[in-house]
Amino acid sequence: PQAQVVAERVQKFGGFADLHSAATWENLFIVKTVIEAEGILGKSDTVAADRLKIQQGLSKLTETSGLIGKVKRNAREAVKPYVFVLAKSGKWDVLYTPQTN
């Protein structure tokens, strides 16, 4: 159900929620969250310190909120819920729904 809500919201604004655009949104939201949490200033004289703060902030993450559920993070990758769907008769037929976290 959450995947359908996301798809409808994106479609309302003329986009579509596919594997790549959804992951991009989640990644940008993670970076935004880290920037805010770490107090990134974004000034020309704080570039080196800001980069270090972003790196440290990202390394602290173990879990984030994704579009359709919690995303677990380890040192090498993100483990996230996903939905398999099939286009059938003009509708999406859900073939797999993620387990709740």
Residue pairs with C-beta under 8 A, 6 or more apart in sequence:
2 67
2 68
2 69
3 17
3 67
3 68
3 83
3 94
6 17
6 22
6 67
6 68
7 16
7 17
7 92
10 16
10 17
10 21
11 17
15 21
17 67
22 67
25 67
26 64
26 66
26 67
26 71
26 80
29 64
30 58
30 61
30 64
31 54
31 58
33 64
34 40
34 54
34 57
34 58
34 61
35 42
35 54
35 57
37 57
38 53
38 54
38 56
38 57
39 53
40 46
40 50
40 53
40 54
41 49
41 50
42 50
61 73
62 72
62 73
62 74
63 70
63 71
63 72
63 73
64 70
64 71
64 73
64 78
65 71
66 80
66 81
68 81
68 82
68 83
68 98
69 80
69 81
69 98
69 100
69 101
70 80
70 81
70 101
71 78
71 79
71 80
71 81
72 78
72 79
72 80
72 101
73 79
81 98
81 99
81 101
82 96
82 98
83 94
83 96
83 97
83 98
84 94
84 95
84 96
85 92
85 93
85 94
85 95
86 92
86 93
86 95
87 93
